[in-house]
Each structure stands twice: as C-alpha cells, then as structure tokens.
C-alpha cells in the first residue's frame, strides 16, 4: 500500500457529463500529481500541485481542472466528457523535497473512468 | 511529443531467463532515470533508479544499465520469476520551471512463464 488513496475506484458515466476524482496524498506529502493512463498512450502527466498551488501543467485539456485543498487532498474535475476520456486516472504524491532528483512519486491505485 | 521511447511493448520470458527492456531519451536535461513496476489493478511503484553519472546500478535481480553518450538505458531482470509478471515503465526526470517532472515511457508488459 503506497499510502495514496484515490476514490472512487470505478466510475461509469455518459458523454457530456462531469465527474470529480478525489485523491488523498500520503501523510506529510505536499505535492500531488495527476496522470492519465490509456492503452495507447501510457502514463501522461496532467498537472501538479504543491501545498495548494499549481506547480506544473502537462497535457491537460481545458475541459479538465484540478485543485488542492488546505488539507492537501486534491480533486480532478473532468467535464463535457467524451468517449476518448475513458482511461485510468492516477494520483501520485511526493515528499516536501520535491525538487531533489531522487524524490519519489508514490502512486495511488487509480480511478477507472468509463464514458459510455 | 514522446520524449522517452520504450521497447518492446510486450515480452514473454521463461522462468529463470533474463528479461531486458530498453529505453531511449532525447532531452539531455533529464537527470534521473527511475523504473516503475505496475501490477494489474495497482498503481505504478518505484522499482529502481539511476543517476546519469553512474553506468550501472544493481538491486537484487534488477539491474539498470545506463549509456549516457547514446542516451539509452535498460532494465535487466535476472532469473525472471512468474511473480515479476507486470508492466514496467521507464521514466526520466527533470526540472521544468519550478517543478520536477517525470516523463514516462509507453510501458512493457512482461509475462514470465512458469
């Protein structure tokens, strides 16, 4: 168990809908990362938050947004869902020294999103 | 733009054999190269990692070989076991702006036959 908790484990919804994925990082970790894993594209970095502030953006669509709350949990909001958004969404967290090269990211078990 | 290329996409090895997964990168700003292991239904977990000033790192049956001039690195799993069956991702880490980011390869699905 990595200590990173993601809910829900599975989510089934329809095109055009909006969903929220939740992530609780490991105790003491300040950084939260979101990744999308699809069959044909591997793990794609979406966005990173550090202690409540957006730190870096990757290939995140404008229909997607995220935030990190004062208690350090994070939510990824996906709106106007399309069939192609069906994927595994992972959250990872890392300790406060997130700038050091050896800084490890610990991944949650993921949320599987199915858009029908 | 894919910056870390990984091969093969899938690999089948007999128990006791050697599994080899290769990765190549383009951006010389990458300064740390971890490998992650992912079992079905689980998130990726760090397996082993190497700095670019080291040519080889070994932890148990797992070895990373690193060729800085060729911008290539590989994972060798010696005496492969059925329990090693998983998806393996190479990754490369660098600082972008104020954040350190990981770029992952596309993954290799390893099956070790009993």
Interface residues (C-beta under 8 A of the other chain):
Chain A: X2 X4 X33 X41 X42 X43 X44 X45 X48 X50 X55 X56 X58 X90 X92 X98 X99 X100 X101 X102 X103 X104 X105 X106 X107 X108 X109 X110
Chain B: X31 X32 X34 X36 X41 X42 X43 X44 X45 X46 X49 X51 X89 X93 X95 X96 X97 X98 X99 X100 X101 X102 X103 X104 X105 X106 X107
